[in-house]
């Protein structure tokens, strides 16, 4: 069985301290996105096989030397799927 070509692209504002972290509204706090435990660099297309879908994770991370305040935060991202 032939599968279509499929790519995922994470679209977001990148944090200033990690290429795979989505920027948040709190200075020094980012949300690191991974695919199959590998960094998912923002703006880079990831080719996937629909038969073996990737495992995506989002984990909060902080910039070295920063003390984070308690409270809520916001982060925005879009996962774009292209196929042919």
N, CA, C and O atoms as CSV, one atom per row, in Angstrom:
chain,resi,resn,atom,element,x,y,z
A,1,UNK,N,N,0.837,-1.175,0.000
A,1,UNK,CA,C,0.000,0.000,0.000
A,1,UNK,C,C,0.887,1.246,0.000
A,1,UNK,O,O,1.793,1.362,0.826
A,2,UNK,N,N,0.635,2.163,-0.908
A,2,UNK,CA,C,1.421,3.399,-0.999
A,2,UNK,C,C,0.823,4.456,-0.076
A,2,UNK,O,O,-0.394,4.619,0.010
A,3,UNK,N,N,1.697,5.152,0.598
A,3,UNK,CA,C,1.260,6.228,1.484
A,3,UNK,C,C,1.580,7.571,0.855
A,3,UNK,O,O,2.520,7.700,0.070
A,4,UNK,N,N,0.784,8.566,1.211
A,4,UNK,CA,C,1.051,9.923,0.744
A,4,UNK,C,C,2.219,10.510,1.535
A,4,UNK,O,O,2.546,10.043,2.626
A,5,UNK,N,N,2.837,11.538,0.963
A,5,UNK,CA,C,3.880,12.268,1.675
A,5,UNK,C,C,3.196,13.271,2.592
A,5,UNK,O,O,2.334,14.036,2.159
A,6,UNK,N,N,3.590,13.262,3.874
A,6,UNK,CA,C,2.980,14.156,4.844
A,6,UNK,C,C,4.068,14.851,5.659
A,6,UNK,O,O,5.030,14.219,6.096
A,7,UNK,N,N,3.902,16.163,5.858
A,7,UNK,CA,C,4.840,16.903,6.703
A,7,UNK,C,C,4.070,17.669,7.776
A,7,UNK,O,O,2.924,18.072,7.578
A,8,UNK,N,N,4.728,17.855,8.907
A,8,UNK,CA,C,4.216,18.688,9.994
A,8,UNK,C,C,5.179,19.857,10.159
A,8,UNK,O,O,6.396,19.674,10.140
A,9,UNK,N,N,4.637,21.045,10.318
A,9,UNK,CA,C,5.454,22.226,10.580
A,9,UNK,C,C,4.863,22.957,11.773
A,9,UNK,O,O,3.676,23.284,11.791
A,10,UNK,N,N,5.703,23.210,12.771
A,10,UNK,CA,C,5.285,23.954,13.952
A,10,UNK,C,C,5.500,25.432,13.677
A,10,UNK,O,O,6.623,25.864,13.416
A,11,UNK,N,N,4.427,26.208,13.734
A,11,UNK,CA,C,4.482,27.641,13.475
A,11,UNK,C,C,4.227,28.361,14.797
A,11,UNK,O,O,3.164,28.208,15.399
A,12,UNK,N,N,5.209,29.148,15.245
A,12,UNK,CA,C,5.085,29.870,16.512
A,12,UNK,C,C,6.208,30.886,16.619
A,12,UNK,O,O,7.137,30.891,15.811
A,13,UNK,N,N,6.113,31.736,17.616
A,13,UNK,CA,C,7.222,32.631,17.936
A,13,UNK,C,C,8.205,31.839,18.781
A,13,UNK,O,O,7.852,31.299,19.830
A,14,UNK,N,N,9.432,31.778,18.314
A,14,UNK,CA,C,10.482,30.994,18.969
A,14,UNK,C,C,11.004,31.741,20.193
A,14,UNK,O,O,11.143,32.964,20.170
A,15,UNK,N,N,11.294,30.995,21.266
A,15,UNK,CA,C,11.896,31.623,22.443
A,15,UNK,C,C,13.301,32.107,22.095
A,15,UNK,O,O,13.883,31.666,21.104
A,16,UNK,N,N,13.838,32.999,22.895
A,16,UNK,CA,C,15.171,33.532,22.615
A,16,UNK,C,C,16.292,32.660,23.170
A,16,UNK,O,O,17.464,33.022,23.071
A,17,UNK,N,N,15.938,31.496,23.762
A,17,UNK,CA,C,16.970,30.656,24.364
A,17,UNK,C,C,16.921,29.191,23.941
A,17,UNK,O,O,17.758,28.401,24.378
A,18,UNK,N,N,15.945,28.806,23.085
A,18,UNK,CA,C,15.865,27.417,22.637
A,18,UNK,C,C,15.118,27.367,21.309
A,18,UNK,O,O,13.990,27.851,21.221
A,19,UNK,N,N,15.737,26.780,20.258
A,19,UNK,CA,C,15.133,26.728,18.918
A,19,UNK,C,C,13.853,25.904,18.851
A,19,UNK,O,O,13.054,26.080,17.931
A,20,UNK,N,N,13.649,25.013,19.810
A,20,UNK,CA,C,12.473,24.150,19.795
A,20,UNK,C,C,11.472,24.556,20.873
A,20,UNK,O,O,10.596,23.769,21.230
A,21,UNK,N,N,11.593,25.782,21.395
A,21,UNK,CA,C,10.679,26.236,22.446
A,21,UNK,C,C,9.813,27.386,21.951
A,21,UNK,O,O,10.301,28.354,21.368
A,22,UNK,N,N,8.527,27.253,22.196
A,22,UNK,CA,C,7.567,28.298,21.871
A,22,UNK,C,C,7.679,29.392,22.936
A,22,UNK,O,O,7.737,29.106,24.132
A,23,UNK,N,N,7.709,30.630,22.488
A,23,UNK,CA,C,7.784,31.764,23.402
A,23,UNK,C,C,6.489,31.881,24.203
A,23,UNK,O,O,5.416,31.544,23.702
A,24,UNK,N,N,6.586,32.353,25.437
A,24,UNK,CA,C,5.408,32.598,26.269
A,24,UNK,C,C,5.370,34.075,26.640
A,24,UNK,O,O,6.259,34.844,26.275
A,25,UNK,N,N,4.324,34.460,27.372
A,25,UNK,CA,C,4.224,35.847,27.817
A,25,UNK,C,C,4.988,36.101,29.117
A,25,UNK,O,O,4.862,37.174,29.706
A,26,UNK,N,N,5.779,35.123,29.569
A,26,UNK,CA,C,6.633,35.285,30.746
A,26,UNK,C,C,8.084,35.189,30.290
A,26,UNK,O,O,8.491,34.195,29.689
A,27,UNK,N,N,8.855,36.225,30.579
A,27,UNK,CA,C,10.259,36.265,30.188
A,27,UNK,C,C,11.022,35.085,30.787
A,27,UNK,O,O,10.975,34.855,31.995
A,28,UNK,N,N,11.729,34.337,29.929
A,28,UNK,CA,C,12.540,33.212,30.390
A,28,UNK,C,C,11.811,31.891,30.478
A,28,UNK,O,O,12.404,30.890,30.880
A,29,UNK,N,N,10.532,31.860,30.113
A,29,UNK,CA,C,9.754,30.615,30.114
A,29,UNK,C,C,9.404,30.259,28.680
A,29,UNK,O,O,8.911,31.102,27.932
A,30,UNK,N,N,9.656,29.012,28.294
A,30,UNK,CA,C,9.300,28.525,26.971
A,30,UNK,C,C,8.639,27.168,27.077
A,30,UNK,O,O,8.720,26.505,28.111
A,31,UNK,N,N,7.985,26.758,26.005
A,31,UNK,CA,C,7.383,25.426,25.931
A,31,UNK,C,C,8.137,24.664,24.854
A,31,UNK,O,O,7.988,24.942,23.664
A,32,UNK,N,N,8.957,23.692,25.281
A,32,UNK,CA,C,9.764,22.911,24.340
A,32,UNK,C,C,8.889,21.828,23.713
A,32,UNK,O,O,8.218,21.068,24.411
A,33,UNK,N,N,8.912,21.777,22.388
A,33,UNK,CA,C,8.147,20.785,21.633
A,33,UNK,C,C,9.117,19.734,21.109
A,33,UNK,O,O,10.162,20.062,20.547
A,34,UNK,N,N,8.757,18.461,21.300
A,34,UNK,CA,C,9.580,17.369,20.778
A,34,UNK,C,C,8.722,16.428,19.942
A,34,UNK,O,O,7.507,16.340,20.122
A,35,UNK,N,N,9.379,15.732,19.029
A,35,UNK,CA,C,8.760,14.647,18.262
A,35,UNK,C,C,9.637,13.426,18.482
A,35,UNK,O,O,10.835,13.459,18.203
A,36,UNK,N,N,9.049,12.361,18.975
A,36,UNK,CA,C,9.797,11.128,19.254
A,36,UNK,C,C,11.054,11.422,20.075
A,36,UNK,O,O,12.128,10.892,19.794
A,37,UNK,N,N,10.906,12.273,21.092
A,37,UNK,CA,C,11.975,12.666,22.024
A,37,UNK,C,C,13.119,13.446,21.365
A,37,UNK,O,O,14.199,13.555,21.944
A,38,UNK,N,N,12.895,13.988,20.166
A,38,UNK,CA,C,13.871,14.836,19.477
A,38,UNK,C,C,13.293,16.252,19.391
A,38,UNK,O,O,12.081,16.398,19.235
A,39,UNK,N,N,14.122,17.297,19.487
A,39,UNK,CA,C,13.599,18.664,19.380
A,39,UNK,C,C,12.868,18.891,18.051
A,39,UNK,O,O,13.340,18.471,16.995
A,40,UNK,N,N,11.725,19.552,18.117
A,40,UNK,CA,C,10.937,19.909,16.939
A,40,UNK,C,C,11.166,21.406,16.708
A,40,UNK,O,O,10.484,22.246,17.296
A,41,UNK,N,N,12.130,21.726,15.849
A,41,UNK,CA,C,12.519,23.115,15.617
A,41,UNK,C,C,11.383,23.876,14.936
A,41,UNK,O,O,10.828,23.427,13.933
A,42,UNK,N,N,11.056,25.016,15.492
A,42,UNK,CA,C,9.970,25.844,14.977
A,42,UNK,C,C,10.290,26.288,13.551
A,42,UNK,O,O,11.396,26.743,13.262
A,43,UNK,N,N,9.291,26.148,12.658
A,43,UNK,CA,C,9.440,26.564,11.271
A,43,UNK,C,C,10.080,25.539,10.360
A,43,UNK,O,O,10.203,25.781,9.159
A,44,UNK,N,N,10.496,24.391,10.899
A,44,UNK,CA,C,11.136,23.343,10.105
A,44,UNK,C,C,10.141,22.213,9.849
A,44,UNK,O,O,9.532,21.693,10.784
A,45,UNK,N,N,9.976,21.836,8.576
A,45,UNK,CA,C,9.045,20.767,8.229
A,45,UNK,C,C,9.603,19.414,8.647
A,45,UNK,O,O,10.780,19.119,8.439
A,46,UNK,N,N,8.749,18.607,9.232
A,46,UNK,CA,C,9.090,17.256,9.665
A,46,UNK,C,C,8.324,16.277,8.786
A,46,UNK,O,O,7.095,16.241,8.835
A,47,UNK,N,N,9.027,15.482,7.982
A,47,UNK,CA,C,8.371,14.477,7.145
A,47,UNK,C,C,8.011,13.289,8.020
A,47,UNK,O,O,8.846,12.768,8.760
A,48,UNK,N,N,6.754,12.867,7.925
A,48,UNK,CA,C,6.311,11.738,8.745
A,48,UNK,C,C,5.714,10.650,7.874
A,48,UNK,O,O,5.294,10.888,6.742
A,49,UNK,N,N,5.687,9.462,8.427
A,49,UNK,CA,C,5.050,8.320,7.795
A,49,UNK,C,C,3.702,8.130,8.486
A,49,UNK,O,O,3.669,7.865,9.687
A,50,UNK,N,N,2.584,8.259,7.758
A,50,UNK,CA,C,1.273,8.117,8.390
A,50,UNK,C,C,1.068,6.764,9.081
A,50,UNK,O,O,0.230,6.647,9.976
A,51,UNK,N,N,1.819,5.757,8.676
A,51,UNK,CA,C,1.685,4.439,9.306
A,51,UNK,C,C,2.354,4.392,10.679
A,51,UNK,O,O,1.988,3.570,11.519
A,52,UNK,N,N,3.334,5.270,10.912
A,52,UNK,CA,C,4.022,5.328,12.209
A,52,UNK,C,C,4.038,6.778,12.673
A,52,UNK,O,O,5.053,7.468,12.567
A,53,UNK,N,N,2.917,7.221,13.180
A,53,UNK,CA,C,2.761,8.618,13.563
A,53,UNK,C,C,3.730,8.999,14.682
A,53,UNK,O,O,3.994,8.194,15.575
A,54,UNK,N,N,4.263,10.231,14.636
A,54,UNK,CA,C,5.212,10.671,15.665
A,54,UNK,C,C,4.499,10.950,16.986
A,54,UNK,O,O,3.305,11.248,17.013
A,55,UNK,N,N,5.246,10.849,18.069
A,55,UNK,CA,C,4.734,11.215,19.387
A,55,UNK,C,C,5.211,12.634,19.673
A,55,UNK,O,O,6.413,12.886,19.750
A,56,UNK,N,N,4.273,13.552,19.830
A,56,UNK,CA,C,4.601,14.945,20.107
A,56,UNK,C,C,4.414,15.222,21.596
A,56,UNK,O,O,3.452,14.758,22.208
A,57,UNK,N,N,5.347,15.983,22.170
A,57,UNK,CA,C,5.257,16.353,23.588
A,57,UNK,C,C,5.545,17.840,23.730
A,57,UNK,O,O,6.293,18.417,22.940
A,58,UNK,N,N,4.948,18.454,24.742
A,58,UNK,CA,C,5.188,19.855,25.086
A,58,UNK,C,C,5.565,19.915,26.561
A,58,UNK,O,O,4.811,19.460,27.422
A,59,UNK,N,N,6.747,20.483,26.848
A,59,UNK,CA,C,7.273,20.519,28.211
A,59,UNK,C,C,7.726,21.942,28.531
A,59,UNK,O,O,8.457,22.540,27.741
A,60,UNK,N,N,7.307,22.500,29.673
A,60,UNK,CA,C,7.803,23.829,30.035
A,60,UNK,C,C,9.286,23.792,30.392
A,60,UNK,O,O,9.746,22.887,31.087
A,61,UNK,N,N,10.033,24.795,29.903
A,61,UNK,CA,C,11.462,24.919,30.231
A,61,UNK,C,C,11.750,26.375,30.575
A,61,UNK,O,O,11.000,27.275,30.195
A,62,UNK,N,N,12.861,26.598,31.307
A,62,UNK,CA,C,13.208,27.978,31.640
A,62,UNK,C,C,14.625,28.292,31.216
A,62,UNK,O,O,15.476,27.409,31.109
A,63,UNK,N,N,14.855,29.556,30.982
A,63,UNK,CA,C,16.176,30.048,30.612
A,63,UNK,C,C,17.077,29.991,31.842
A,63,UNK,O,O,16.651,30.329,32.946
A,64,UNK,N,N,18.326,29.562,31.647
A,64,UNK,CA,C,19.288,29.508,32.749
A,64,UNK,C,C,19.410,30.873,33.424
A,64,UNK,O,O,19.483,31.906,32.758
A,65,UNK,N,N,19.430,30.857,34.748
A,65,UNK,CA,C,19.630,32.081,35.514
A,65,UNK,C,C,18.387,32.911,35.748
A,65,UNK,O,O,18.462,33.968,36.374
A,66,UNK,N,N,17.234,32.452,35.255
A,66,UNK,CA,C,15.989,33.207,35.402
A,66,UNK,C,C,15.172,32.618,36.551
A,66,UNK,O,O,15.065,31.399,36.687
A,67,UNK,N,N,14.604,33.485,37.366
A,67,UNK,CA,C,13.656,33.061,38.396
A,67,UNK,C,C,12.264,33.362,37.864
A,67,UNK,O,O,11.941,34.510,37.557
A,68,UNK,N,N,11.439,32.319,37.756
A,68,UNK,CA,C,10.104,32.490,37.186
A,68,UNK,C,C,9.087,32.840,38.266
A,68,UNK,O,O,9.155,32.310,39.375
A,69,UNK,N,N,8.147,33.727,37.952
A,69,UNK,CA,C,7.081,34.046,38.900
A,69,UNK,C,C,6.018,32.946,38.899
A,69,UNK,O,O,5.870,32.220,37.916
A,70,UNK,N,N,5.288,32.830,39.995
A,70,UNK,CA,C,4.150,31.913,40.018
A,70,UNK,C,C,3.007,32.543,39.237
A,70,UNK,O,O,2.909,33.767,39.144
A,71,UNK,N,N,2.145,31.701,38.675
A,71,UNK,CA,C,0.969,32.225,38.000
A,71,UNK,C,C,0.753,31.619,36.630
A,71,UNK,O,O,1.497,30.747,36.179
A,72,UNK,N,N,-0.269,32.101,35.998
A,72,UNK,CA,C,-0.654,31.626,34.671
A,72,UNK,C,C,0.247,32.223,33.600
A,72,UNK,O,O,0.904,33.244,33.808
A,73,UNK,N,N,0.260,31.558,32.444
A,73,UNK,CA,C,1.004,32.072,31.295
A,73,UNK,C,C,0.263,31.673,30.032
A,73,UNK,O,O,-0.626,30.822,30.060
A,74,UNK,N,N,0.639,32.300,28.924
A,74,UNK,CA,C,0.070,31.957,27.622
A,74,UNK,C,C,1.175,31.712,26.615
A,74,UNK,O,O,2.222,32.359,26.645
A,75,UNK,N,N,0.926,30.767,25.724
A,75,UNK,CA,C,1.806,30.467,24.595
A,75,UNK,C,C,0.907,30.021,23.444
A,75,UNK,O,O,-0.078,29.315,23.656
A,76,UNK,N,N,1.249,30.432,22.239
A,76,UNK,CA,C,0.425,30.116,21.070
A,76,UNK,C,C,1.285,29.479,19.988
A,76,UNK,O,O,2.409,29.909,19.727
A,77,UNK,N,N,0.728,28.442,19.364
A,77,UNK,CA,C,1.409,27.769,18.254
A,77,UNK,C,C,0.363,27.139,17.348
A,77,UNK,O,O,-0.763,26.866,17.765
A,78,UNK,N,N,0.757,26.916,16.111
A,78,UNK,CA,C,-0.091,26.230,15.139
A,78,UNK,C,C,0.705,25.077,14.558
A,78,UNK,O,O,1.867,25.242,14.188
A,79,UNK,N,N,0.086,23.919,14.477
A,79,UNK,CA,C,0.708,22.760,13.846
A,79,UNK,C,C,0.101,22.630,12.450
A,79,UNK,O,O,-1.076,22.301,12.305
A,80,UNK,N,N,0.912,22.891,11.431
A,80,UNK,CA,C,0.462,22.843,10.038
A,80,UNK,C,C,0.758,21.466,9.464
A,80,UNK,O,O,1.873,20.959,9.594
A,81,UNK,N,N,-0.243,20.860,8.827
A,81,UNK,CA,C,-0.085,19.551,8.190
A,81,UNK,C,C,-0.223,19.739,6.685
A,81,UNK,O,O,-1.226,20.278,6.217
A,82,UNK,N,N,0.775,19.298,5.927
A,82,UNK,CA,C,0.730,19.327,4.468
A,82,UNK,C,C,0.862,17.901,3.957
A,82,UNK,O,O,1.659,17.119,4.474
A,83,UNK,N,N,0.080,17.569,2.942
A,83,UNK,CA,C,0.183,16.226,2.362
A,83,UNK,C,C,-0.042,16.280,0.863
A,83,UNK,O,O,-0.682,17.190,0.335
A,84,UNK,N,N,0.511,15.266,0.191
A,84,UNK,CA,C,0.297,15.125,-1.257
A,84,UNK,C,C,0.411,13.677,-1.637
A,84,UNK,O,O,0.266,13.334,-2.810
